[in-house]
């Protein structure tokens, strides 16, 4: 009986080990995200996208991954260091068009101009510029896939989460008060206290992936032409 119990315990331990390590994501010998902060399927989607677009990615030291399947009140943007596998997480927003009822979850995505929705796919960071609309620096994004190809035209950028009244709508205080983060017009907006760290990591040519790929695509169609002049000096909604 004792031997049977021991055998069962060994088998259970082996099964637990296999379950955990089945979700391990390794790139070039480096185990990524050792603490399992990012769903393994999403991280694999991001790495597959990086491989497809590697020719246009200058900075391969780290990538950013946004998990829009999570509620907006949770940390769901991850900087992944591809050299040592470490991960830094923080909160980010999704677009109004992805969450029309303001429930704090992205229920759809869209690449359509005027949709105010988030777009899934791979991006590469471009120039930073001073944006009066966002109260400071913003970083332009170029979409690399058919699902986010209108990013520059839509003025989908990375910026600090400031309302017109100066409220920090991705902050811990905001989430504590309202239960969810505020919404953008499709941009990735970060709490003011996190934004300096974001800027340091988003040097030009850095790859970002917004997913997962399973998010439903809205039936919205383009509304008018480009919402954002293709100029580093342009201000933007978002």
Buried (B, 14 or more C-beta within 10 A) or exposed (E): EEEEEEEEEEEEEEEEEEEEEEEEBEBEEEEBBEEEBBBBBBBBBBBEBBEEBEEEBEBEEBBBBBBBBBBBBEBBBBBBBBEEBBBBBBBBBBBBBBBBEEEBBBBBBBBBBBBBBBBBBBBBBBEBBEBEBBBEBBBBBBBBBEBBBBBBBBBBBBBBBBEEEEBBBBBEEBBEEBEBBBBBBBBBBBBBEBBEEBBEBBBEEBBBBBBBBEBEBBEBEBEEEEBBEEEEEBBBBB
